[in-house]
């Protein structure tokens, strides 16, 4: 089986080679899951997205090098560039994806941005010693359905954090977020997911489904700016509307070709 393949940087900043690279495959039909997982491992990106056009909607799945996940922001954003770029949908029309997290909608916006309509993943405070031990200087520790979150005192604490991947891998969540306030309308974060095959992710859309509800409540603002302080760096805007989180980001295509899945 062969398919159209693209490599796309998602949630980029104004710097070159920023954001999070994702592989995107257009498939005519679904091969065995083992084939998808093996191909994602060979691509060795944080996520590889696979799509099948089902008419009004597009079926979308995401794989890290080791597991399938039920929600991924940056690979969804990367997929929108491919969908509009190959004219599978009109560039000024929304894209409806069917996923393991329900229907996700991508909406074109101004200045090269695309807005993703995602489910919120609100957190609640935890006293888990395993999580506290990851950063004893934290000022808030919380867990959501998918992730753990540690709030640190400052941006520099986030930037200088030294992860213990052995300890991080023991947390029984998809991954661990560390975060801090930067200003009255901006927060920063990093995300670690060795238990999901991604030691540190470059930019993590799904983490902002946890971060946006928390920081919007703390800062009293529905719309916020967010910087992910990975080596590559990433930027997005978040907005809360009820139980939904809107994530706005930009993309940059890097490679287009044909992939062979067996």
Backbone as a ProteinNet text record, in pm:
[ID]
protein_1_A
[PRIMARY]
XXXXXXXXXXXXXXXXXXXXXXXXXXXXXXXXXXXXXXXXXXXXXXXXXXXXXXXXXXXXXXXXXXXXXXXXXXXXXXXXXXXXXXXXXXXXXXXXXXXXXXXXXXXXXXXXXXXXXXXXXXXXXXXXXXXXXXXXXXXXXXXXXXXXXXXXXXXXXXXXXXXXXXXXXXXXXXXXXXXXXXXXXXXXXXXXXXXXXXXXXXXXXXXXXXXXXXXXXXXXXXXXXXXXXXXXXXXXXXXXXXXXXXXXXXXXXXXXXXXXXX
[TERTIARY]
84.6	0	88.1	51	122.2	23.8	76.1	-10.8	65.6	-10.2	50.7	102	224.5	285.1	338.9	316.2	369	432.2	534.2	591.7	566.2	500.7	454	493.5	549.2	573.5	446.2	401.7	276.9	301.1	219.7	232.5	369	403.3	533.4	535.6	657.4	680.6	729.3	784	842.7	983.9	1039.4	1173.1	1167.8	1273.1	1275.5	1287.6	1226.4	1232.1	1189.1	1078.7	1015.8	891.3	816.2	695.6	727.4	626.3	638	613.8	711.5	691.1	593.9	508.7	417.6	415	414.1	389.3	239.8	198	56.2	42	-39.6	-61.9	-208.7	-231.9	-365	-376.2	-475	-495.8	-627.7	-630.5	-756.1	-842.6	-778	-848	-752.1	-803.7	-721.7	-649.3	-518.4	-446	-459.1	-392.9	-392.3	-326.1	-372.3	-314.9	-165.1	-120.4	22.8	104.8	46.4	114.8	125.5	16.8	18.9	122.5	124.1	219	363.3	388.1	523.7	569.6	478.2	515.2	544	462	485.8	620.3	654.5	784.3	897.1	879.1	983.3	997.2	886.1	892.3	956.4	936.4	1002.4	974.8	852.7	806.7	726.9	706.6	624.3	487.2	432.2	305.5	308.1	247	213.6	63.1	-0.1	-144.5	-179.3	-287.9	-339.6	-483.8	-519.5	-653.1	-714.2	-845	-924.7	-1046.6	-1070.4	-1183.5	-1311.4	-1409.3	-1536.4	-1652.6	-1622.8	-1728.1	-1740.6	-1844.5	-1863.1	-1756.9	-1702.9	-1604	-1480.1	-1371.7	-1246.3	-1210.9	-1188.8	-1146.5	-998.2	-961.9	-825.4	-777.8	-656.8	-595.5	-451.1	-397.6	-263	-182.2	-56.6	33.1	164.9	212	350	436.2	567.9	648.3	614.9	539.2	512.5	365.1	276	135.4	43	-82	-187.5	-241.8	-269.7	-324.6	-463.9	-540.2	-679.3	-699.7	-591.1	-603.1	-464.7	-451	-324.5	-353.6	-300.7	-326	-237.8	-106.6	-17.7	-33.1	-57.5	-76.5	-211.7	-311.2	-437.9	-417.9	-345.7	-316.9	-238.2	-139.2	-62.4	-153	-249.4	-340.7	-426.5	-462.4	-545.1	-470.3	-341.3	-262.3	-265.4	-257	-259.1	-396.4	-501.2	-637.8	-664.7	-638.3	-663.1	-564	-439.7	-338.4	-361.9	-420.5	-450.9	-592.5	-659.7	-794.4	-895.9	-872.9	-975.4	-1096	-1072.1	-1177.8	-1142.5	-1243.4	-1218.3	-1143.9	-1050.7	-964	-1038.4	-1153.4	-1227	-1338.1	-1338.8	-1443.9	-1387.4	-1464.2	-1416.8	-1394.3	-1307.8	-1283.5	-1338.2	-1412.9	-1466.3	-1393.8	-1324.7	-1253.6	-1331.3	-1338.4	-1391.7	-1273.2	-1267.5	-1151.9	-1196.9	-1100.3	-1130.4	-1177.7	-1159.9	-1209.5	-1334	-1404.7	-1524.3	-1494.4	-1588.8	-1570.9	-1484.2	-1383	-1296.6	-1309.1	-1324.4	-1344.9	-1226.4	-1177.2	-1071.1	-1129.4	-1100	-1160.9	-1050.4	-1050.8	-948.6	-968.5	-856.8	-862.1	-765.2	-754.2	-669.6	-522.1	-435.4	-290.8	-225.5	-283	-223.3	-257.3	-344.1	-380.2	-495.1	-495.7	-608.7	-652.9	-784.2	-840.3	-892.5	-850.7	-897.8	-997.5	-1112.4	-1216.1	-1198.9	-1145	-1109.7	-1188.3	-1203.1	-1265.8	-1171.3	-1224.1	-1143.5	-1111.4	-1001.7	-959.1	-923.4	-1023.6	-995.5	-930.2	-852.8	-775.7	-829.7	-789.1	-820.8	-696.5	-687.2	-568.2	-544.2	-417.6	-380.6	-272.1	-268.8	-160.6	-73.2	-73.6	8	155.3	218.6	358.8	447.3	409.6	488.7	496.8	386.1	384.7	458.1	435.9	504.3	655	700.8	845.2	911.6	834	891.7	942	878.9	917.6	874.2	954.7	915.2	892.6	943.8	922.6	793.7	709.5	584.7	490.2	404.1	306.7	164.8	146.9	16.5	40.2	-28.3	-16.2	-157	-176.4	-310.3	-305.7	-420.7	-434.7	-565.3	-561	-681.1	-706	-802.7	-830.2	-709.6	-633.5	-523.4	-384.4	-370.6	-237	-222.2	-95.8	-62.1	-5.4	-24.3	22.4	85.7	201.7	271.8	291.2	244.3	263.2	387.2	481.8	606.7	603.8	691.7	685.5	715.2	798.5	840.8	868.2	877.1	913.8	1051.3	1144.3	1279.3	1281.5	1194.8	1184.5	1141.1	1048.9	1005.9	1119.7	1183.6	1290.6	1407.1	1439.2	1557.1	1526.3	1402.2	1363.5	1441.9	1497	1573.4	1489.7	1434.2	1343.9	1416.6	1354.2	1397.8	1305.6	1351.2	1262.6	1221.9	1306.4	1266.9	1146.1	1148.9	1036.7	914.5	936.3	824.5	750.7	824.8	763.4	675.3	688.7	608	471.8	452.9	324	222.2	111.6	12.9	-83.9	-25.7	-100.9	-32.8	-94.2	-32.5	100.3	110.7	233.3	218.2	323.8	329.8	359.3	278.7	295.6	360.9	458.2	501.7	472.2	434.5	384.7	406.3	401.6	411.6	347.9	309.4	257.9	373.6	355.2	454	408.1	280.6	223.8	74.7	2.4	-141.5	-220.9	-159	-231.2	-149.5	-44.4	45.5	96.8	102.3	163.7	260.6	348.6	447.1	433.6	490.7	483.2	591.7	609.6	682.2	603	627.2	548.5	639	626.9	709.2	618.7	648.3	564.7	647.9	749.1	827.4	742.9	633.4	546	468	467.9	400	499.1	627.6	728.4	780.4	750.2	793.9	857.7	989.4	1051.8	1013.6	1039.9	988.1	930.4	803.9	736.5	769	778.9	815.1	702.4	582.4	463.6	344.8	264.7	162.6	25.4	-51.4	-184.7	-273.6	-274.5	-364.7	-333.1	-206.8	-173.2	-244.3	-269.5	-336.4	-485.8	-538.7	-676.2	-684.5	-570.8	-559.6	-518.1	-419.1	-362.4	-460.9	-531.6	-619.9	-729.2	-801.2	-901	-839.7	-722.1	-658.6	-618.6	-542.2	-489.7	-599.1	-700.4	-810.3	-880.8	-896.3	-957	-863.6	-734.2	-639	-621	-616.6	-588	-714.1	-828.4	-954	-970.7	-913.5	-920.7	-957.6	-1057	-1090.2	-990.7	-918.2	-822.2	-681.8	-589.4	-452.9	-352.3	-230.3	-116.7	-39.5	17.3	89.4	218.1	327.4	457.1	499.7	539.3	598.1	749.8	818.1	960.7	1047.9	1020.1	1104.9	1224.2	1314.5	1428.9	1384.3	1280.5	1230.8	1143.3	1065.5	976.5	847	739.6	611.5	521.2	424.2	331.9	191	94.9	-45.6	-128.5	-250.9	-346.5	-457.7	-505.1	-611.8	-733.2	-849.8	-974.5	-1070.2	-1132.7	-1229.8	-1370.6	-1452	-1593.8	-1668.4	-1723	-1789.6	-1690.6	-1723.4	-1633	-1540.8	-1534.3	-1447.6	-1327.3	-1216.4	-1094.6	-1062	-1046.3	-1009.1	-859.9	-787.3	-642.6	-610.2	-542.3	-507	-356.2	-315.8	-174.3	-148.6	-19.4	22.1	107.1	120.9	194.7	295.8	389.7	486.9	513.3	486.9	516.9	667.3	714.4	856.8	888.3	796.1	827.1	695.7	691.5	575.6	626.7	561.7	604.9	510.3	562.7	486.8	548.4	462.1	508.7	458.1	534	499.3	482.9	365.2	331.1	337.2	414.7	424.9	450.1
-119.4	0	124.4	223.1	349.8	463.4	577.6	691.1	820.6	930.9	1063.5	1090.3	1140.4	1165.7	1307.5	1374.4	1508.6	1515.5	1599.2	1633.9	1782.9	1817	1953.9	1996.9	2118.1	2178.1	2249.1	2221.2	2277.1	2358.7	2461.5	2557	2625.5	2674	2737.6	2876.3	2926.4	3065.7	3138.4	3257.6	3329.1	3280	3193.5	3139.1	3022.9	3004.7	2890.4	2759.1	2655.7	2520.7	2518.9	2585.9	2582.7	2495.2	2491	2409.7	2261.8	2179.9	2035.3	1963.8	1890.1	1819.5	1701	1682.1	1567.5	1508.5	1377.2	1309.2	1300.2	1312.6	1303.8	1213.4	1109.8	1013.7	1015.1	1035	1014.6	869.1	797.2	656.9	641	545.5	511.2	423.9	340.4	253.5	220.3	158.7	132.7	-0.9	-2.5	-128.6	-177.8	-287.6	-336.4	-233.4	-228.8	-134.6	-155.5	-280.6	-308.7	-238.5	-222.7	-153.4	-4.7	54.5	195.6	221.9	135.9	155.7	139.3	41.1	19	136	191	305.4	427.4	450.2	563	548.3	425.8	403.3	434.2	397	423.8	573	647	792	860.9	804.9	851.7	998.6	1043.7	1175.9	1160.8	1272	1264.2	1205	1244.2	1185.6	1172.9	1067.3	1053.7	1038.2	1120.6	1117.8	1039.2	963.7	887.8	928.6	954.6	1001.6	917.2	893.8	834.6	923.6	965.5	1052.5	969.8	1009.3	937.3	1022.3	1118.4	1201.2	1332.9	1348.2	1473.5	1492.2	1382.2	1388.5	1308.1	1336.4	1266.1	1190.3	1061.1	980.6	1005.5	1039.1	1077.5	998.4	942	869.1	916.3	901.5	950.5	841.3	827.8	729.8	796.6	774.6	805.3	689.8	693.5	578.2	448.7	456.2	334.3	304.4	405.4	380.9	467.9	424.1	510	595.2	723.5	813.2	858.5	906.3	942.6	1090.3	1171.5	1313.3	1368.9	1442.9	1508	1639.3	1748.3	1879.3	1910.5	1891.2	1938.3	1855.8	1724.3	1643.2	1671.5	1713.4	1757.8	1886.9	1981.3	2106.7	2080.1	1992	1956.1	1895.6	1815.2	1750.5	1851.2	1962.1	2062.1	2122.7	2144.7	2200.1	2105.7	1975.9	1877.1	1871.3	1873	1865.9	1985.1	2105.2	2223.7	2232.4	2193.2	2203	2109.9	1993.4	1897.4	1915	2019.8	2055.4	1943.1	1864.6	1767.3	1839.7	1960.6	2049.5	2190.9	2275.7	2414.3	2486.1	2572.2	2636	2726.2	2778.1	2868.1	2795.3	2661.6	2586.4	2504.8	2485.1	2404.5	2258.6	2193.1	2049.8	1979.6	1872.6	1794	1659.4	1636.7	1511.7	1423.8	1295.5	1198.8	1127	1125.6	1073.5	995	940.2	871	967.5	1097.4	1199.3	1269.1	1204.4	1262.2	1349.2	1435.4	1523.7	1642.8	1668.7	1784.6	1869.8	1999.1	2088.3	2183.2	2199.1	2294.5	2407.6	2531.4	2648.7	2741.2	2779.5	2874.5	3010.9	3078	3210.6	3303.9	3426.6	3527.1	3504.3	3566.8	3572.1	3434.2	3340.8	3209	3115.9	3158.4	3074.5	2979.8	2865.8	2773.5	2752.9	2747.5	2728.5	2585.8	2515.3	2380	2384.1	2322.6	2311.5	2176.4	2178.5	2057.2	2047.6	1926.6	1912.5	1957.4	2029.1	2063.9	1940.8	1948.6	1839.4	1900.1	1950.8	2023.6	1934.5	1999.6	1927.2	1955.4	1870.3	1893	1866.5	1932.6	1924.2	1780.8	1743.9	1610.8	1622.5	1523.6	1514.8	1392.5	1345	1229.4	1258.6	1178.5	1201.3	1177.8	1082.8	1057.4	1182.4	1255.8	1377.9	1490.2	1504.9	1609.8	1591.2	1466.2	1440.4	1480.3	1494.5	1536.6	1680.2	1762.9	1905.1	1954.4	1929.4	1966.8	2116.2	2199.4	2343.9	2390.5	2297.5	2334.3	2406.9	2491	2563.9	2510.4	2415.8	2352.3	2222.8	2115.5	1984.9	1937.6	1891.5	1855.8	1740.3	1675.4	1570.7	1594.2	1563.9	1562.8	1418.1	1399.3	1262.7	1201.5	1284.8	1231.6	1262	1373.1	1424.2	1468.6	1475.3	1538.8	1677.5	1771	1908.1	1960.8	2024.8	2088.2	2235.5	2323.3	2466.5	2507.4	2570.1	2613.7	2764.7	2815.3	2956.6	3055.6	3017.7	3118.4	3056	3142.1	3098.7	3034.3	3091.7	3035.1	2896.9	2871.6	2737.1	2636.5	2677.4	2589.4	2569.5	2677.8	2671.5	2584.4	2592.8	2524.3	2387.6	2344.4	2216.2	2100.7	2014	1898.4	1772.4	1714.5	1600.6	1473.3	1399.1	1264.1	1167.8	1118.6	1041.2	908.4	850.1	727.9	753.4	865.2	900	942.2	1018.8	1062.3	943.9	842.3	726.8	645.3	666.6	592.2	656.4	778.8	846.5	782.6	738	662.8	756.9	841.7	931.9	932.4	1000.2	1011.7	1085	1182.2	1259	1360.8	1441.1	1538.3	1676.5	1775	1914.5	1988.9	2074.2	2174.6	2311.2	2407.2	2533.5	2646.1	2769.3	2887.1	3006	3103.6	3229.8	3313.4	3374.5	3469.8	3614.1	3639.5	3773.5	3757.3	3869.1	3862.9	3797.3	3779.7	3713.6	3603.7	3556.3	3459.4	3358.4	3231.7	3128.9	3047.8	2974.6	2890.3	2748.1	2653.4	2513.8	2431.3	2310.5	2202.4	2074.6	1973.9	1850	1729.1	1632.3	1511.7	1389.2	1296.6	1177.4	1053.9	1020.2	900.1	773.3	772.5	655.1	637.2	741.1	734.2	737.4	720.5	716.3	851.4	958.1	1094	1157.3	1149	1200.9	1345.4	1438.1	1574	1614.9	1656.9	1697.2	1843.2	1873.5	2009.9	2109.7	2078.1	2160.8	2066.2	2079.4	1979.6	2043.9	2032.2	2091.8	2036.1	1903.1	1841.9	1884.5	1915.3	1964.6	2096	2174.4	2302.8	2286.7	2167.1	2139.4	2129.8	2105	2109.7	2249.9	2305.1	2433.4	2549.6	2554.2	2668.7	2683.5	2576.4	2594.7	2642	2587.9	2627.2	2774.1	2815.2	2951.3	3055	3017.9	3112.7	3144.3	3042.2	3066.1	3147.4	3112.8	3182.3	3329.1	3355.2	3489.8	3569.4	3502.7	3572	3617.8	3543.5	3580	3457.6	3469.1	3354.1	3330.5	3436.3	3425.4	3450.8	3358.1	3367.1	3331.2	3379.3	3337.7	3228.4	3137.2	3025.5	2997.8	2983.2	2946.8	2812.5	2720.5	2595.7	2608	2589.8	2620.8	2498.7	2426.8	2316.6	2373.1	2286	2331.9	2399.4	2347.9	2408	2529.6	2523.9	2633.6	2630.2	2673.7	2678.5	2785.3	2829.1	2934	2898.2	2925.1	2912	3006.2	3029.4	3107	3014.2	3035	2950.4	3034.9	2974.5	3041.4	2938.3	2972.4	2885.4	2927.3	2829.7	2852.2	2732.5	2749.6	2638.5	2528	2405.5	2292.7	2265.5	2360.4	2346	2440	2395.2	2476.4	2499.2	2624.3	2659.5	2691.1	2619.9	2633.6	2690.6	2803.3	2867.1	2858.7	2812.7	2803	2807.7	2815.2	2821.6	2699.7	2673.9	2557.7	2597.7	2505.8	2522	2384.7	2366.7	2237.9	2219.6	2095	2066.9	1962.9	1870.5	1761.5	1704.2	1673.6	1608.4	1498.3	1381.6	1271.7	1153.4	1036.9	913.3	819.9	763.3	669.2	529.7	429.9	290.1	220.6	166.3	108	-45.3	-98.1	-243.7	-290.9
0	0	0	-80.4	-80.5	-58.2	-15.3	14.5	-2.3	-12.2	-10.4	130.6	139.6	270.1	276.4	389.7	412.1	550.3	561.8	691.2	712.4	822.8	845.1	986.2	998.3	1129.4	1174.4	1296.4	1347.5	1474	1493.2	1603.2	1598.9	1480.6	1461.5	1525.4	1548.4	1585.4	1460.3	1477.7	1364.6	1333.3	1416.9	1392.9	1294.9	1215.3	1123.2	1199.5	1144.7	1201.2	1347.4	1374.8	1505.7	1497.8	1606.5	1609.5	1622.9	1601.3	1620.2	1487.4	1435	1308.9	1326.6	1228.9	1225.9	1087	1079.9	954.3	930	803.9	768.5	646.5	659.6	550	508.2	376.2	317.6	274.8	326.5	291.8	215.8	123.9	57.4	147.3	228.4	322.6	435.8	541	658.3	648.4	662.7	677.6	821.7	853.7	991	1082.9	1207.9	1303.7	1320.5	1308.7	1323.9	1216.1	1098.8	989.3	1020.8	1070.1	1106.2	1215.4	1316.4	1425.8	1379.3	1294.1	1243.3	1157.5	1077.3	994	1080.8	1184.4	1274.5	1345.4	1382.3	1445	1347.5	1221.4	1121.3	1093.8	1094.2	1074.8	1195.3	1314.3	1437.3	1467.2	1435.2	1477.7	1606.9	1677.7	1798.5	1765.1	1651	1604	1452.1	1404.5	1262.9	1253.5	1170.4	1151.9	1026.8	1035.2	921.7	899.1	770.7	737	626	638	530.8	510.7	386.8	354.8	353.4	438	444.4	395.3	308.4	250.2	323.5	405.5	477.4	584.8	634.9	741.1	702.4	773.7	751.6	878.2	866.2	981	1005.8	1130.7	1165.4	1286.5	1274.8	1386.1	1402	1526.1	1556.3	1626.3	1585.9	1646.9	1683	1805.7	1841.2	1788.9	1810.2	1768.3	1841.1	1953.4	2030.4	2054.6	2050.3	2084.3	2000	1986.7	1933	2047	2019	2120.7	2079.1	2179.4	2149.4	2122.8	2134.2	2100.4	2072.7	1962.8	1930.3	1859.2	1914	1855.9	1737.2	1752	1645.6	1518.7	1530.1	1409.5	1344.6	1424	1364.7	1287.9	1348.1	1278.4	1150	1156.6	1036.9	930.5	972.6	877.5	803.5	870.2	801.5	683.3	698.8	588.4	468.5	496	388.4	323	404.2	349	258.1	307	223.7	107.8	130.8	26.4	-90.2	-63.4	-170.1	-224.6	-175.5	-220.4	-198.2	-92.5	-52.3	7.4	56.6	103.1	58.3	38.6	0.6	113.4	75.4	174.8	271.2	231.6	320.5	396.4	392.3	459.8	575.1	682.9	795.5	754.7	828.8	812.4	935.3	913.9	1025.2	1029.8	1139.9	1161.2	1260	1231.5	1326.6	1389.5	1522	1594.2	1716.6	1788.9	1914.7	2022.3	1999.8	2093	2038.7	1946.9	1890	1769.9	1734	1619.5	1659	1577.9	1594	1468.4	1485.4	1371.8	1359.6	1237.9	1207.4	1123.9	1164.3	1102.6	1053.1	924.7	876.8	939.7	969.3	1032.1	961.1	1010.3	947.2	978.4	896.6	919.8	923.8	847.5	838.6	952.7	1042.8	1157.4	1121	1188.4	1186.2	1329.4	1351.6	1485.4	1495.6	1599.5	1626.8	1742.2	1722.5	1825.7	1894.6	2019.1	2092	2222.7	2275.1	2407	2517.6	2616.8	2732.3	2815.5	2889.4	2976.9	3112.1	3185.5	3308.7	3414.2	3502.1	3602.9	3742.1	3836.4	3977.3	4060.2	4173.2	4256.8	4303.9	4315.1	4362.8	4469.3	4557.5	4656	4631.2	4506	4469.3	4494.8	4579.7	4612.2	4491	4403.4	4282.2	4195.5	4187.2	4106.2	4179	4307.3	4384.2	4377.8	4384.4	4382.8	4251.1	4145.5	4017.6	4022.2	4106.4	4118	4255.5	4358.8	4494.8	4514.4	4422.8	4435	4369.3	4325.2	4260.2	4354.8	4297.5	4378.6	4358.6	4264.8	4242.8	4166.9	4210.6	4146.8	4112.3	3988.3	3944.9	3845.4	3830	3729.1	3653.3	3523.9	3441.8	3400.8	3313.2	3267.9	3198.8	3123.2	3043.8	3101.1	3173	3202.1	3346.9	3390.4	3517.3	3487.5	3582.2	3561.8	3690.2	3673.5	3785.5	3751.5	3839.6	3821.9	3900.9	3834	3895.5	3922	4009	4047.6	3936	3837.3	3739.1	3603.3	3503.5	3368.1	3368.6	3442.7	3446.5	3509.3	3606	3662.9	3556	3470	3360.6	3261.3	3223.5	3124.1	3173.2	3301	3355.9	3414.5	3407.5	3467	3404.6	3490.4	3445.6	3467.1	3361.4	3378.8	3420.7	3508.7	3544.8	3469.8	3356.5	3270.1	3332.3	3417.2	3487.1	3575.9	3650.1	3737.4	3656.7	3551.3	3467.7	3406.1	3366.5	3300.7	3395	3525.7	3623.6	3646.9	3599.8	3617.7	3524.5	3579	3501.2	3429.8	3346.3	3260.3	3124	3026.8	2894.9	2903.8	2996.9	3012.4	3122.4	3141.7	3251.1	3193.9	3233.7	3194.7	3310.3	3278.6	3374.8	3314.6	3399.6	3346.9	3446.6	3398.5	3483.2	3412.3	3490.8	3437.4	3385.4	3268.2	3216	3235.5	3207	3223.4	3245.3	3246.6	3273.3	3160.9	3043.9	2934.2	2867.7	2932.1	2868.7	2971.6	2931.1	3014.4	2929.6	2996.6	2929	2980.2	2905	2947.1	2879.8	2931.7	2865.9	2890.5	2806.7	2818.8	2797.3	2890.2	2888.1	2885	2793.1	2781.2	2746.4	2828.3	2798.2	2799.9	2878.9	2883	2753.7	2669.2	2539	2422.5	2451.9	2346.5	2303.2	2380.6	2344.7	2469.6	2486	2608.7	2638.5	2545.1	2556.3	2422.3	2424.4	2302.1	2270.8	2141.8	2101.9	2126.8	2080.4	2106.6	2115.1	2219.4	2249.9	2256.5	2149	2147.7	2256.4	2274.5	2371.1	2513.8	2543.8	2678.4	2707.4	2603.9	2623.4	2647.9	2627.3	2669.6	2821.4	2887.2	3032.6	3077.4	3009.5	3048.9	3033.4	2922.1	2896.1	3001.9	3040.7	3147.2	3278.8	3312.4	3438.6	3436.1	3334	3332.7	3304.5	3228.5	3207	3338.2	3422.6	3553.5	3642.7	3642.4	3728.7	3689	3559.9	3510.4	3478.2	3480.9	3454.9	3311.6	3217.9	3076.1	2993.3	2902.7	2818.4	2706.1	2664.4	2553.4	2606.6	2575.4	2627.1	2519.4	2537.6	2455.2	2528.6	2452	2513.1	2436.5	2510.4	2454	2513.3	2427.5	2476.9	2465	2577.5	2586.3	2560.1	2453.1	2409.4	2332.6	2290.8	2211.8	2082.5	2017.7	1894	1922	2027.1	2062.3	1982.6	2044.9	1976.6	2035.3	1954.6	1997.5	1953.2	2042.7	2007.3	2092.7	2049.5	2127.3	2171.3	2293	2345.1	2379.3	2365.3	2402.7	2460.2	2571.1	2635.7	2595.6	2552.9	2529.2	2586.5	2706.5	2772.8	2803.8	2760	2784.2	2665.7	2572.7	2455.9	2467.3	2409.4	2402.9	2255.7	2217.1	2080.5	2078.4	1993.4	1982.1	1844.6	1840.6	1713.6	1692.9	1573.6	1543.5	1394.2	1359.1	1219.2	1184.4	1054.1	1006.4	898.9	875.8	767.4	705.7	575.4	512.1	495.5	512.6	500.2	393.7	369.4	275.8	224.9	96.1	33.7	-57	-51.7	-135.9	-126.7	-156.7	-152.8	-49.3	35.7	137.7	102.9	140.4	116.2	251.2	273.9	403.1	399.6	311.5	308	165.8
[MASK]
++++++++++++++++++++++++++++++++++++++++++++++++++++++++++++++++++++++++++++++++++++++++++++++++++++++++++++++++++++++++++++++++++++++++++++++++++++++++++++++++++++++++++++++++++++++++++++++++++++++++++++++++++++++++++++++++++++++++++++++++++++++++++++++++++++++

